[in-house]
Amino acid sequence: MPTVPPPPPPEPLVVDRKVIIRVQYLLEQVGYGSGNPDGVLGKRTKQSIVAFRRGAGLPPGDMIDERLIEALELANQQQTALRRTEGVPAAAPRVPVERVPLSN
């Protein structure tokens, strides 16, 4: 009986500025903030990726790949669902600002 060859490896993920911003945003949402999402894969973003990978049981490293993004998306969905069940808004509420007229 012939053996079935393994599937080919997935196409490499193209990591552009848009992908990096998405990863930075998701890291922030799940408690591994790396600063303002700026699309730069800098030191703080890499440190946050390493910490998240460790916490999520992913292979170590600071690279952005499909597994990282899938784990971040899942963690974000779980956090959002948890906030809803606890009555915590998914996003910070808007605080009304009292407008004071300027005097001449």
C-alpha positions as CSV (number, residue, x, y, z in Angstrom):
1,M,0.0,0.0,0.0
2,P,1.6,3.3,-1.0
3,T,2.1,5.9,1.6
4,V,0.6,9.4,1.3
5,P,3.2,12.1,1.2
6,P,2.9,14.8,3.9
7,P,1.2,18.0,2.9
8,P,3.5,20.8,1.7
9,P,4.5,23.4,4.3
10,P,2.3,26.4,4.4
11,E,3.3,29.5,2.4
12,P,5.4,31.8,4.5
13,L,3.4,34.6,6.1
14,V,4.2,38.0,4.5
15,V,4.9,40.2,7.5
16,D,4.2,43.8,6.5
17,R,3.4,46.9,8.5
18,K,-0.3,46.1,8.5
19,V,0.3,42.6,10.0
20,I,2.7,44.0,12.6
21,I,0.1,46.7,13.6
22,R,-2.5,43.9,14.0
23,V,-0.2,41.8,16.1
24,Q,0.7,44.8,18.3
25,Y,-3.0,45.6,18.7
26,L,-3.9,42.0,19.7
27,L,-0.9,41.9,22.1
28,E,-2.3,45.0,23.8
29,Q,-5.8,43.6,24.0
30,V,-4.7,40.3,25.7
31,G,-2.4,42.0,28.2
32,Y,1.0,41.8,26.5
33,G,1.1,45.4,25.5
34,S,4.1,46.6,23.5
35,G,3.2,50.3,23.3
36,N,1.3,52.1,20.6
37,P,0.8,50.0,17.5
38,D,3.2,51.6,15.0
39,G,3.9,48.8,12.6
40,V,7.6,48.5,13.6
41,L,8.8,45.2,14.8
42,G,11.0,46.7,17.4
43,K,12.5,45.5,20.7
44,R,9.3,46.0,22.8
45,T,7.1,44.2,20.3
46,K,9.6,41.3,20.1
47,Q,9.7,41.0,23.9
48,S,5.9,41.0,24.0
49,I,5.8,38.3,21.3
50,V,8.3,36.1,23.3
51,A,6.2,36.5,26.5
52,F,2.9,35.8,24.8
53,R,4.4,32.7,23.0
54,R,5.7,31.4,26.4
55,G,2.3,32.0,28.1
56,A,0.4,30.4,25.2
57,G,2.6,27.3,25.0
58,L,3.8,28.2,21.5
59,P,7.3,27.4,20.2
60,P,9.7,30.0,21.6
61,G,10.9,32.9,19.5
62,D,10.0,36.5,18.5
63,M,8.8,35.7,15.0
64,I,5.3,36.5,13.7
65,D,3.7,33.4,12.1
66,E,0.3,32.0,11.5
67,R,0.3,30.1,14.8
68,L,1.0,33.3,16.7
69,I,-1.7,35.2,15.0
70,E,-4.2,32.4,15.5
71,A,-3.4,32.2,19.2
72,L,-3.7,36.0,19.6
73,E,-7.0,36.0,17.8
74,L,-8.3,33.2,20.0
75,A,-7.0,34.8,23.2
76,N,-8.6,38.1,22.2
77,Q,-12.0,36.4,21.5
78,Q,-11.8,34.7,24.9
79,Q,-11.0,38.0,26.7
80,T,-13.8,39.7,24.9
81,A,-16.3,37.0,25.9
82,L,-15.0,37.1,29.5
83,R,-15.5,40.9,29.6
84,R,-19.1,40.5,28.4
85,T,-20.0,37.8,30.9
86,E,-18.5,40.0,33.7
87,G,-20.3,43.1,32.5
88,V,-17.1,44.9,31.6
89,P,-17.2,46.8,28.4
90,A,-15.1,45.5,25.6
91,A,-13.7,49.0,25.1
92,A,-13.2,51.8,27.5
93,P,-16.4,53.8,27.9
94,R,-16.5,57.4,26.6
95,V,-16.3,59.9,29.4
96,P,-18.4,63.0,28.8
97,V,-16.5,66.2,28.9
98,E,-18.1,69.3,30.3
99,R,-17.8,72.2,27.9
100,V,-17.1,75.5,29.5
101,P,-17.6,78.6,27.4
102,L,-14.5,80.8,26.9
103,S,-14.9,84.3,28.1
104,N,-13.6,87.2,26.1
